[in-house]
């Protein structure tokens, strides 16, 4: 063989070796990083004009390479000015001003973006989207949690995952806004965010047989800057074991060996349990036609992972989807083996609109259980990202019912956070925001109504008698640590005036005054008839306490197992046989004449910066909190209602209240604003 032919063969072999390398492989070894998902997604329409733009990578990137040069946004050929930030595995582009309506924009991540080992993207990642005509003013919500609220027997190596109704700003999801506590002690751990899921990973295994509380605060915001309407809290109890069970795949769409698959179909993988979203990427979930990798994005919500091809599939071709053992559950258990499914495309595009084929309850159903999980069935598999609390809602009149939306197979469920009201009409709705796997929306909004069982609670208010003349009434002491602002009279009996401290009293006949009190101060040792009046008031306070504690037949028993954070409380009689905690905001919803009585056999503990809010015309004078133990309100918290405490009431620094503090021992104040109800 001639020498020049040998050189030619060697050259050809080198070309084959170089060009034969997979596009995603780094010739220096290892897999190159990639963009696994974006928000907005490629070819999205009606993107809100005030939204940030985000891109999530398959691996942790070098933050110094994620800049306004490597991550750009253009309107046509015009560069959009903005700032680029990076956290976790997500880059965020914040336009300097709102985007123009009804305009196409193009985002680009260039090969200048590198992972933390120095490997760059194999090629520029480019996607486009079109804006709508309005800004985003919709508040995000929590749609799913793992563990679920009040779960028991939770494995000790379980992570805590929170799924939102829309993409969130990852810069707002930190250990300050997403925390886990065991009792009052913070659990050490790390917070991550990808897709729509925030995950708290404890630094070590949880303790056995303990109650934990996870809280997401209103500091968490979506990409348009809208915060959660209320902080969200859930509690769960651990068991005694670790989770060592490998997850499995329970359903795929298309199914294995399916034929005639439409060209605009996505690929769905349903797991046997909630997975760690950080492990579900375009590296662990891939699609190929032959040996050619298909470009696309991967998303995950609930228990479903979705691969969305960047373009329609080719007709009459065999495709193979693979989920690798790199996919893990929330305890770190991987799939037992790689899972592979194949399917063959047809020659058509799916343009058929999905429909709702069944609802549960049926339209106009009556005597529906108050613990009912509302469900609907679609005519075909839907895109799980489009079935959430924004598109699937439940209302009582004009009041939105808080709850959790889940989707699996062809069924969506809405689980109310609280028990539904008795004898009430509810309306469920699924909007055209719900779409099938080809992107087709349901033809029109679908609504149906049903009526719950039972009769509406008609509680009568607790009569306070002469105790209702005071905004603060105690038997042993009223101590004010720092300057407060009290609106209404305060009274102390049988203790004497000397047990009212911190107000700088100015004495008068039968009462005293203070610059901190818009009203008068009374004590048992003041001139007649003050002593007799206070004796009557204290007796009436005790009678009121016994009345509230003795009301029979509660409408709600052990609601939230004592954790009422994040709940909306409708009128009725509530009873707990132990301590009640309020770790996150609570809403009390009802009319001006509705009554609430809360029977608490233990303490009432409200966390710092938490608020009780009234809506629908509810009034604090009709809200009665009967507390057998100590009532404590954290710093800067705000409370509503009448407190009837057998023990003491403590308002920590800058806590406030609209209502009355009536204690059979002492009331402790510290720079508080206490206002009597109208």
C-alpha positions as CSV (number, residue, x, y, z in Angstrom):
1,X,0.0,0.0,0.0
2,X,1.3,3.5,-0.9
3,X,2.3,5.7,2.0
4,X,-0.1,8.5,0.9
5,X,-3.0,6.0,1.0
6,X,-2.0,5.1,4.6
7,X,-2.1,8.7,5.6
8,X,-5.4,9.2,3.9
9,X,-6.9,6.2,5.8
10,X,-5.6,7.5,9.1
11,X,-7.0,11.0,8.3
12,X,-10.4,9.4,7.5
13,X,-10.3,7.4,10.8
14,X,-9.5,10.6,12.8
15,X,-12.5,12.4,11.1
16,X,-14.8,9.5,12.0
17,X,-13.6,9.4,15.6
18,X,-14.0,13.1,16.0
19,X,-17.3,13.5,14.2
20,X,-18.6,10.2,15.7
21,X,-18.4,11.5,19.2
22,X,-21.9,12.1,20.6
23,X,-22.9,15.7,20.6
24,X,-23.5,15.8,24.3
25,X,-20.2,14.2,25.2
26,X,-17.1,16.3,26.0
27,X,-14.1,14.9,24.2
28,X,-12.1,15.5,27.4
29,X,-14.5,13.1,29.2
30,X,-17.9,13.4,30.7
31,X,-21.3,14.6,29.5
32,X,-21.7,18.3,28.6
33,X,-24.3,20.3,30.5
34,X,-27.6,21.1,28.8
35,X,-30.7,23.2,29.4
36,X,-33.4,20.9,30.7
37,X,-36.4,23.3,30.8
38,X,-37.2,27.0,30.4
39,X,-40.0,29.3,31.5
40,X,-41.6,30.3,29.3
41,X,-41.3,27.1,27.3
42,X,-40.4,27.1,23.7
43,X,-43.2,28.5,21.4
44,X,-45.2,29.5,24.5
45,X,-48.0,32.1,23.8
46,X,-49.7,34.6,26.0
47,X,-46.6,35.0,28.2
48,X,-47.3,37.7,30.8
49,X,-45.5,40.9,30.0
50,X,-44.0,41.4,33.5
51,X,-42.5,38.0,33.8
52,X,-38.8,37.1,34.4
53,X,-37.3,34.5,32.1
54,X,-35.6,31.4,33.5
55,X,-33.6,28.4,32.3
56,X,-32.8,25.3,34.3
57,X,-29.7,23.2,33.6
58,X,-29.0,19.5,34.0
59,X,-26.1,20.1,36.4
60,X,-24.8,22.9,38.6
61,X,-23.2,25.6,36.5
62,X,-20.2,27.9,37.1
63,X,-22.0,31.1,38.2
64,X,-19.3,33.3,36.8
65,X,-20.2,32.0,33.3
66,X,-23.9,32.8,33.6
67,X,-23.9,36.5,32.6
68,X,-25.8,38.9,30.4
69,X,-23.4,37.9,27.7
70,X,-24.1,34.1,27.9
71,X,-27.8,34.5,28.6
72,X,-29.5,37.0,26.3
73,X,-33.0,38.0,25.3
74,X,-34.0,39.7,22.0
75,X,-37.0,41.3,20.6
76,X,-36.5,40.6,16.9
77,X,-32.9,41.8,16.4
78,X,-33.0,44.2,19.3
79,X,-31.2,43.2,22.5
80,X,-33.4,43.4,25.6
81,X,-31.6,45.1,28.5
82,X,-31.8,43.2,31.8
83,X,-30.0,41.6,34.7
84,X,-28.9,37.9,34.9
85,X,-28.7,36.0,38.2
86,X,-28.0,32.3,38.9
87,X,-28.9,30.1,41.9
88,X,-29.1,26.3,42.3
89,X,-29.3,25.1,38.7
90,X,-31.4,27.9,37.4
91,X,-30.5,31.1,35.6
92,X,-32.9,34.1,35.7
93,X,-33.1,37.0,33.2
94,X,-34.9,40.0,34.6
95,X,-35.9,42.5,31.8
96,X,-35.1,46.1,32.7
97,X,-38.7,46.9,31.9
98,X,-41.9,45.0,31.1
99,X,-41.9,43.3,27.8
100,X,-44.0,44.6,24.9
101,X,-47.5,43.0,24.4
102,X,-48.2,40.6,21.5
103,X,-44.5,40.4,20.6
104,X,-42.1,37.5,19.9
105,X,-39.0,37.2,22.0
106,X,-36.0,34.9,21.7
107,X,-33.9,33.6,24.6
108,X,-30.4,32.3,24.1
109,X,-28.0,30.4,26.3
110,X,-24.6,30.3,24.6
111,X,-21.7,27.9,24.9
112,X,-20.0,30.4,27.1
113,X,-22.1,28.9,29.9
114,X,-20.0,26.2,31.6
115,X,-20.6,23.8,34.4
116,X,-18.6,23.8,37.6
117,X,-16.0,21.4,36.1
118,X,-15.4,23.7,33.1
119,X,-17.5,21.9,30.5
120,X,-19.5,24.1,28.2
121,X,-22.9,23.5,26.5
122,X,-22.4,21.5,23.3
123,X,-24.2,24.2,21.4
124,X,-26.2,27.4,21.9
125,X,-29.7,26.7,23.3
126,X,-32.3,28.9,21.7
127,X,-36.0,29.2,22.3
128,X,-38.8,31.6,21.5
129,X,-42.1,32.7,23.0
130,X,-44.8,35.3,22.4
131,X,-46.2,37.7,25.0
132,X,-49.9,38.3,25.7
133,X,-51.4,41.6,26.4
134,X,-51.6,41.7,30.2
135,X,-49.2,41.5,33.2
136,X,-49.3,38.7,35.7
137,X,-51.2,39.7,38.8
138,X,-52.3,36.2,39.9
139,X,-51.0,35.1,43.2
140,X,-49.2,31.7,43.2
141,X,-50.4,28.9,45.4
142,X,-49.1,25.6,46.9
143,X,-50.7,22.7,44.9
144,X,-49.0,19.6,46.3
145,X,-46.8,18.6,49.2
146,X,-44.8,15.6,50.1
147,X,-45.3,14.5,52.9
148,X,-49.0,15.5,52.7
149,X,-50.3,17.5,55.6
150,X,-50.9,15.4,58.8
151,X,-49.1,12.4,57.3
152,X,-47.9,9.8,59.9
153,X,-45.2,7.2,59.8
154,X,-43.0,9.4,57.5
155,X,-39.6,7.8,56.8
156,X,-36.7,9.3,58.6
157,X,-34.7,10.0,55.4
158,X,-37.6,11.7,53.6
159,X,-37.1,15.2,52.1
160,X,-39.9,17.8,52.1
161,X,-41.1,18.9,48.7
162,X,-43.5,21.7,47.9
163,X,-45.1,22.1,44.4
164,X,-46.4,25.5,43.3
165,X,-49.1,26.4,40.8
166,X,-46.6,28.2,38.6
167,X,-42.9,28.7,38.1
168,X,-41.4,30.6,41.0
169,X,-38.4,33.0,41.4
170,X,-35.7,30.7,42.8
171,X,-33.9,33.6,44.4
172,X,-36.9,34.0,46.8
173,X,-36.8,30.3,47.9
174,X,-34.3,30.0,50.7
175,X,-34.0,28.6,54.2
176,X,-35.4,32.0,55.3
177,X,-38.7,31.5,53.4
178,X,-38.8,27.7,53.5
179,X,-38.0,26.1,56.8
180,X,-38.7,23.0,58.8
181,X,-39.1,22.8,62.6
182,X,-39.3,20.1,65.1
183,X,-41.3,21.8,67.8
184,X,-39.8,25.2,68.1
185,X,-36.3,24.1,66.9
186,X,-35.2,24.8,63.4
187,X,-34.1,21.8,61.4
188,X,-30.7,22.3,59.7
189,X,-30.8,21.7,56.0
190,X,-30.5,23.0,52.4
191,X,-33.2,24.3,50.1
192,X,-33.2,23.7,46.3
193,X,-35.7,24.7,43.6
194,X,-36.3,23.4,40.1
195,X,-39.3,23.5,37.8
196,X,-42.1,24.3,40.1
197,X,-40.8,22.3,43.1
198,X,-39.0,23.5,46.2
199,X,-37.2,20.8,48.2
200,X,-35.9,21.0,51.7
201,X,-33.1,18.4,52.4
202,X,-32.4,17.9,56.1
203,X,-28.7,17.9,57.0
204,X,-29.3,14.5,58.8
205,X,-32.1,12.0,59.1
206,X,-35.2,13.1,61.0
207,X,-35.8,11.9,64.5
208,X,-38.2,9.0,65.0
209,X,-41.8,9.5,66.2
210,X,-41.6,13.3,66.2
211,X,-43.9,16.0,64.8
212,X,-42.4,18.3,62.2
213,X,-43.8,21.5,60.7
214,X,-42.7,22.9,57.3
215,X,-43.6,26.5,56.5
216,X,-43.4,28.5,53.2
217,X,-43.7,32.2,53.8
218,X,-45.1,35.0,51.7
219,X,-41.5,36.0,50.9
220,X,-41.7,33.4,48.2
221,X,-42.7,35.0,44.8
222,X,-43.4,33.9,41.3
223,X,-41.4,35.2,38.3
224,X,-43.6,38.2,38.0
225,X,-43.0,39.2,41.6
226,X,-46.3,38.1,43.0
227,X,-46.1,36.6,46.5
228,X,-48.1,33.8,48.0
229,X,-51.4,35.1,49.2
230,X,-50.8,33.5,52.7
231,X,-47.9,31.6,54.2
232,X,-48.4,27.9,53.9
233,X,-47.8,25.3,56.7
234,X,-47.9,21.6,56.9
235,X,-47.2,19.1,59.7
236,X,-46.2,15.5,59.6
237,X,-45.2,12.8,62.1
238,X,-42.2,10.5,61.5
239,X,-42.2,6.8,62.0
240,X,-39.2,4.7,63.1
241,X,-37.8,3.4,59.8
242,X,-35.7,4.5,56.8
243,X,-37.1,4.3,53.2
244,X,-35.1,1.7,51.3
245,X,-37.7,0.9,48.7
246,X,-36.8,1.6,45.1
247,X,-39.3,3.6,43.1
248,X,-40.9,2.1,40.0
249,X,-42.6,3.4,36.8
250,X,-46.3,2.7,36.9
251,X,-47.5,4.2,33.7
252,X,-46.2,5.6,30.4
253,X,-47.8,7.6,27.7
254,X,-47.3,6.5,24.9
255,X,-47.4,3.0,26.2
256,X,-44.5,0.6,25.2
257,X,-44.8,-0.6,21.6
258,X,-47.6,1.9,20.8
259,X,-48.2,2.7,17.1
260,X,-49.8,5.6,15.3
261,X,-48.6,8.1,17.9
262,X,-49.4,11.6,16.9
263,X,-46.5,13.8,15.8
264,X,-47.1,16.5,18.4
265,X,-47.2,14.1,21.4
266,X,-45.2,14.6,24.6
267,X,-43.8,11.6,26.5
268,X,-45.1,11.1,30.1
269,X,-43.6,8.9,32.8
270,X,-45.6,8.2,36.0
271,X,-43.7,7.0,39.0
272,X,-44.9,5.0,42.0
273,X,-44.0,7.9,44.4
274,X,-42.9,11.4,44.6
275,X,-39.4,11.8,43.1
276,X,-36.5,14.2,43.7
277,X,-37.0,16.8,40.9
278,X,-33.3,17.6,40.8
279,X,-32.7,14.1,39.4
280,X,-35.1,14.4,36.6
281,X,-33.4,16.1,33.7
282,X,-32.5,15.7,30.0
283,X,-29.6,13.6,31.1
284,X,-31.7,11.0,33.0
285,X,-34.8,11.2,30.8
286,X,-34.0,11.1,27.1
287,X,-35.7,10.5,23.8
288,X,-34.0,9.1,20.6
289,X,-35.0,8.3,17.1
290,X,-32.6,5.5,16.3
291,X,-29.3,6.7,17.7
292,X,-30.1,10.4,17.2
293,X,-30.9,12.3,20.4
294,X,-34.1,14.4,20.2
295,X,-33.8,17.9,21.6
296,X,-36.4,18.9,24.1
297,X,-37.1,19.9,27.7
298,X,-38.0,17.9,30.8
299,X,-40.4,19.0,33.4
300,X,-41.7,17.2,36.6
301,X,-44.7,17.7,38.8
302,X,-46.6,15.5,41.2
303,X,-45.4,12.0,40.3
304,X,-45.2,12.7,36.5
305,X,-42.1,13.5,34.4
306,X,-42.7,15.0,30.9
307,X,-40.4,15.2,27.9
308,X,-41.5,17.9,25.5
309,X,-39.7,17.6,22.1
310,X,-38.4,20.9,20.7
311,X,-40.2,20.1,17.4
312,X,-42.9,17.7,16.1
313,X,-41.7,14.1,15.7
314,X,-41.2,12.6,12.3
315,X,-43.9,10.5,10.7
316,X,-43.7,6.7,10.7
317,X,-40.6,6.5,12.8
318,X,-39.6,4.4,15.9
319,X,-38.7,6.4,19.0
320,X,-37.1,5.2,22.2
321,X,-37.5,6.9,25.6
322,X,-35.2,6.0,28.4
323,X,-35.3,6.8,32.1
324,X,-32.0,6.0,33.9
325,X,-31.1,4.9,37.4
326,X,-30.0,8.5,37.9
327,X,-33.6,9.2,38.8
328,X,-34.2,9.0,42.6
329,X,-37.0,9.4,45.0
330,X,-37.1,11.8,48.0
331,X,-35.2,9.4,50.2
332,X,-32.4,8.9,47.6
333,X,-33.5,5.5,46.3
334,X,-32.8,5.1,42.6
335,X,-34.8,3.1,40.0
336,X,-33.8,-0.6,40.2
337,X,-32.8,-0.5,36.5
338,X,-33.0,1.7,33.4
339,X,-36.5,1.8,31.9
340,X,-36.9,1.9,28.2
341,X,-40.1,2.3,26.1
342,X,-40.5,2.4,22.3
343,X,-43.3,3.7,20.2
344,X,-43.9,4.3,16.5
345,X,-45.4,7.6,15.2
346,X,-48.2,7.8,12.7
347,X,-48.7,10.5,10.1
348,X,-51.0,13.0,11.8
349,X,-51.0,15.8,14.3
350,X,-53.5,15.8,17.2
351,X,-55.9,18.7,16.8
352,X,-58.8,17.2,18.8
353,X,-59.8,19.2,21.8
354,X,-60.0,17.2,25.1
355,X,-63.3,17.2,27.1
356,X,-64.5,16.5,30.6
357,X,-66.3,13.1,30.6
358,X,-67.2,12.8,34.2
359,X,-67.3,14.8,37.5
360,X,-67.5,13.6,41.1
361,X,-69.7,14.8,42.6
362,X,-72.1,15.0,39.7
363,X,-73.6,18.4,38.7
364,X,-76.3,19.4,41.2
365,X,-75.5,16.5,43.5
366,X,-76.9,16.9,47.1
367,X,-75.9,15.5,50.5
368,X,-72.2,15.4,49.4
369,X,-69.9,14.5,52.3
370,X,-68.1,17.4,53.8
371,X,-64.7,15.5,53.5
372,X,-65.3,15.1,49.7
373,X,-62.4,15.0,47.3
374,X,-63.6,16.7,44.1
375,X,-62.6,14.9,40.9
376,X,-63.0,15.1,37.2
377,X,-62.1,12.7,34.3
378,X,-60.8,13.9,31.0
379,X,-61.3,12.2,27.6
380,X,-57.5,11.8,27.2
381,X,-54.2,12.2,29.0
382,X,-53.5,15.9,29.9
383,X,-50.3,17.9,30.4
384,X,-49.9,17.7,34.2
385,X,-48.3,21.1,34.3
386,X,-51.6,22.7,33.1
387,X,-53.8,21.0,35.8
388,X,-53.2,23.0,39.0
389,X,-55.0,25.3,41.4
390,X,-55.0,28.0,38.7
391,X,-57.0,26.0,36.3
392,X,-59.0,23.7,38.7
393,X,-60.8,25.6,41.4
394,X,-63.5,25.3,44.0
395,X,-65.6,28.1,45.4
396,X,-68.3,28.7,48.0
397,X,-70.1,31.6,46.5
398,X,-67.3,34.1,45.7
399,X,-64.9,32.7,48.3
400,X,-62.1,30.5,46.8
401,X,-61.6,27.3,48.7
402,X,-57.9,26.5,49.4
403,X,-56.8,23.0,48.5
404,X,-54.4,20.7,46.7
405,X,-54.7,19.6,43.1
406,X,-53.2,16.3,41.9
407,X,-53.3,14.7,38.5
408,X,-52.7,11.0,37.4
409,X,-53.8,9.0,34.3
410,X,-56.8,11.0,33.0
411,X,-58.1,12.1,36.4
412,X,-57.6,15.4,38.3
413,X,-58.5,15.7,42.0
414,X,-59.0,18.7,44.3
415,X,-58.6,18.0,48.0
416,X,-59.8,20.9,50.1
417,X,-57.5,22.0,52.9
418,X,-60.4,22.1,55.4
419,X,-63.7,20.3,55.8
420,X,-66.4,21.8,53.6
421,X,-69.2,23.8,55.3
422,X,-72.4,22.0,56.1
423,X,-75.5,22.5,53.9
424,X,-73.6,24.8,51.4
425,X,-73.4,25.1,47.7
426,X,-70.0,24.7,46.1
427,X,-69.0,25.3,42.5
428,X,-66.0,23.5,40.9
429,X,-64.4,24.8,37.6
430,X,-61.8,23.6,35.1
431,X,-60.7,26.3,32.7
432,X,-59.3,26.2,29.2
433,X,-55.9,26.6,30.7
434,X,-55.9,22.8,31.0
435,X,-54.4,21.2,27.9
436,X,-53.7,17.8,26.5
437,X,-50.3,16.4,25.6
438,X,-50.4,17.9,22.2
439,X,-51.2,21.4,23.6
440,X,-54.9,21.4,22.8
441,X,-57.0,23.2,25.4
442,X,-60.4,21.9,26.5
443,X,-63.1,23.4,24.3
444,X,-64.6,25.6,27.0
445,X,-64.6,26.3,30.7
446,X,-66.5,23.5,32.6
447,X,-68.4,24.3,35.8
448,X,-70.6,22.1,38.1
449,X,-72.1,22.6,41.5
450,X,-73.1,20.4,44.4
451,X,-74.5,20.8,47.9
452,X,-72.9,19.4,51.1
453,X,-74.7,17.4,53.7
454,X,-75.8,18.6,57.1
455,X,-77.1,22.0,58.3
456,X,-75.4,25.3,58.7
457,X,-74.1,25.8,62.2
458,X,-76.2,28.5,64.0
459,X,-74.1,29.2,67.1
460,X,-75.2,31.9,69.4
461,X,-72.4,34.2,70.7
462,X,-70.9,33.7,74.1
463,X,-72.3,36.2,76.5
464,X,-69.5,38.2,78.2
465,X,-71.7,40.1,80.6
466,X,-69.8,42.8,82.4
467,X,-66.5,41.3,81.3
468,X,-67.4,42.7,77.9
469,X,-66.7,46.2,79.3
470,X,-63.0,45.6,79.2
471,X,-60.4,45.1,76.5
472,X,-58.1,43.5,79.0
473,X,-59.4,41.8,82.2
474,X,-57.2,39.7,84.6
475,X,-57.2,38.4,88.1
476,X,-53.6,38.4,89.3
477,X,-51.6,40.9,87.2
478,X,-51.4,43.1,84.1
479,X,-47.7,43.7,83.3
480,X,-46.5,46.0,80.5
481,X,-42.8,45.6,79.7
482,X,-42.6,48.4,77.1
483,X,-44.8,51.2,75.7
484,X,-48.1,49.8,74.4
485,X,-51.2,51.3,72.8
486,X,-54.4,50.0,74.4
487,X,-57.8,51.1,73.1
488,X,-60.5,50.3,75.7
489,X,-60.7,49.9,79.5
490,X,-58.6,47.5,81.5
491,X,-59.5,45.8,84.8
492,X,-57.8,43.8,87.5
493,X,-59.4,41.9,90.4
494,X,-59.0,40.6,93.0
495,X,-55.4,41.9,92.7
496,X,-54.7,45.5,93.7
497,X,-53.5,48.5,91.6
498,X,-49.8,47.7,92.4
499,X,-50.1,44.6,90.2
500,X,-50.7,46.8,87.2
501,X,-47.2,47.7,86.0
502,X,-45.5,49.6,83.2
503,X,-48.3,52.2,82.4
504,X,-47.3,55.2,84.6
505,X,-50.8,55.5,86.1
506,X,-52.4,58.8,87.0
507,X,-54.9,58.2,89.8
508,X,-58.5,59.5,89.9
509,X,-61.5,58.6,92.0
510,X,-62.4,55.0,91.3
511,X,-60.1,54.6,88.3
512,X,-56.7,55.7,86.8
513,X,-55.5,56.8,83.4
514,X,-52.3,56.4,81.3
515,X,-51.0,58.0,78.1
516,X,-50.7,54.4,76.8
517,X,-54.4,53.7,77.2
518,X,-57.3,55.2,75.4
519,X,-59.7,54.4,78.2
520,X,-59.6,53.9,82.0
521,X,-57.8,51.5,84.3
522,X,-59.7,49.8,87.1
523,X,-58.4,47.7,90.0
524,X,-60.0,46.0,93.0
525,X,-58.6,48.4,95.6
526,X,-59.9,51.5,94.0
527,X,-62.8,53.6,95.3
528,X,-66.3,52.2,95.3
529,X,-68.1,51.0,93.3
530,X,-65.1,49.8,91.3
531,X,-64.4,46.7,93.4
532,X,-67.9,45.4,93.2
533,X,-68.1,46.1,89.5
534,X,-64.8,44.2,88.9
535,X,-66.0,41.2,91.0
536,X,-69.1,41.0,88.8
537,X,-67.0,41.3,85.6
538,X,-64.6,38.5,86.7
539,X,-67.5,36.2,87.7
540,X,-69.0,36.9,84.2
541,X,-65.7,36.1,82.6
542,X,-65.6,32.7,84.3
543,X,-69.2,32.1,83.3
544,X,-68.4,33.0,79.7
545,X,-65.3,30.6,79.8
546,X,-67.5,27.7,81.0
547,X,-70.1,28.5,78.4
548,X,-67.6,28.4,75.6
549,X,-65.9,25.3,77.0
550,X,-69.2,23.5,77.4
551,X,-70.8,23.9,74.0
552,X,-71.6,20.4,72.7
553,X,-71.4,18.7,69.4
554,X,-68.4,20.4,67.6
555,X,-68.6,20.9,63.9
556,X,-64.9,20.3,63.6
557,X,-62.9,17.9,65.9
558,X,-59.1,18.0,66.1
559,X,-58.8,20.0,62.8
560,X,-55.3,19.8,61.5
561,X,-54.4,17.7,64.6
562,X,-54.0,21.1,66.3
563,X,-51.9,22.9,63.5
564,X,-54.3,25.4,61.9
565,X,-51.6,27.3,60.0
566,X,-52.6,28.2,56.5
567,X,-56.3,27.2,57.0
568,X,-59.5,29.1,56.2
569,X,-61.8,28.8,59.2
570,X,-65.6,28.9,58.4
571,X,-68.2,29.6,61.1
572,X,-68.8,26.8,63.6
573,X,-67.7,25.1,66.8
574,X,-64.2,23.7,66.8
575,X,-62.7,21.4,69.5
576,X,-59.1,20.2,70.2
577,X,-58.1,18.0,73.1
578,X,-54.5,19.4,73.1
579,X,-52.4,22.4,72.1
580,X,-53.3,24.5,69.0
581,X,-50.5,26.1,67.0
582,X,-50.7,28.8,64.4
583,X,-47.3,28.7,62.6
584,X,-48.6,30.5,59.5
585,X,-51.3,32.9,58.5
586,X,-54.9,31.9,59.1
587,X,-58.1,33.3,57.5
588,X,-61.4,33.5,59.3
589,X,-64.2,33.6,56.6
590,X,-67.8,34.4,57.2
591,X,-70.5,37.0,57.5
592,X,-71.1,39.8,60.1
593,X,-73.5,37.7,62.2
594,X,-71.6,34.4,62.0
595,X,-70.0,32.9,65.2
596,X,-66.9,31.0,65.8
597,X,-66.1,29.1,69.1
598,X,-62.7,27.4,69.5
599,X,-62.4,25.0,72.4
600,X,-58.7,24.4,73.2
601,X,-57.8,22.0,76.0
602,X,-54.1,22.9,75.9
603,X,-52.1,26.0,75.0
604,X,-52.7,28.4,72.1
605,X,-49.3,29.2,70.4
606,X,-49.0,31.7,67.6
607,X,-45.7,32.1,65.8
608,X,-43.9,35.4,65.2
609,X,-45.0,37.6,62.2
610,X,-48.1,35.4,61.7
611,X,-51.5,37.0,61.0
612,X,-55.1,36.1,61.5
613,X,-57.2,37.8,58.8
614,X,-61.0,38.3,58.7
615,X,-62.8,38.2,55.4
616,X,-66.5,38.3,54.2
617,X,-67.6,40.6,57.0
618,X,-66.5,38.4,59.9
619,X,-66.2,40.4,63.2
620,X,-63.8,39.8,66.1
621,X,-66.7,40.3,68.6
622,X,-68.2,37.0,67.4
623,X,-64.9,35.0,67.6
624,X,-64.3,33.2,70.9
625,X,-61.0,31.4,71.7
626,X,-61.5,29.3,75.0
627,X,-58.0,28.3,76.1
628,X,-57.4,26.0,79.1
629,X,-53.7,26.6,79.0
630,X,-51.4,29.6,78.2
631,X,-52.1,31.8,75.1
632,X,-48.9,33.2,73.6
633,X,-48.7,35.5,70.6
634,X,-45.3,35.8,68.9
635,X,-43.5,39.0,68.0
636,X,-45.2,41.2,65.4
637,X,-48.1,38.7,65.1
638,X,-51.7,39.9,64.7
639,X,-54.7,38.2,66.2
640,X,-58.5,38.6,66.0
641,X,-61.2,37.7,68.6
642,X,-62.0,37.3,72.2
643,X,-59.5,35.2,74.3
644,X,-61.0,33.4,77.3
645,X,-58.0,31.9,79.0
646,X,-58.0,29.9,82.2
647,X,-54.3,30.5,82.5
648,X,-52.3,33.5,81.3
649,X,-52.1,35.5,78.1
650,X,-48.7,36.8,76.8
651,X,-48.2,39.2,73.9
652,X,-44.6,39.2,72.8
653,X,-42.9,42.3,71.4
654,X,-45.1,44.3,69.0
655,X,-47.8,41.7,68.7
656,X,-51.3,43.2,68.1
657,X,-54.9,42.2,68.5
658,X,-58.4,43.3,67.6
659,X,-60.5,41.8,70.4
660,X,-60.4,41.2,74.2
661,X,-57.8,39.5,76.4
662,X,-59.7,38.0,79.4
663,X,-57.5,35.9,81.6
664,X,-58.1,34.1,84.9
665,X,-54.5,34.8,85.9
666,X,-52.2,37.4,84.3
667,X,-51.9,39.3,81.0
668,X,-48.3,40.2,79.9
669,X,-47.8,43.0,77.4
670,X,-44.7,44.3,75.5
671,X,-45.1,47.2,73.1
672,X,-48.5,45.9,71.9
673,X,-51.5,47.4,70.2
674,X,-54.7,45.9,71.7
675,X,-57.9,47.3,70.3
676,X,-61.4,46.5,71.6
677,X,-63.9,45.3,69.0
678,X,-66.7,47.5,67.7
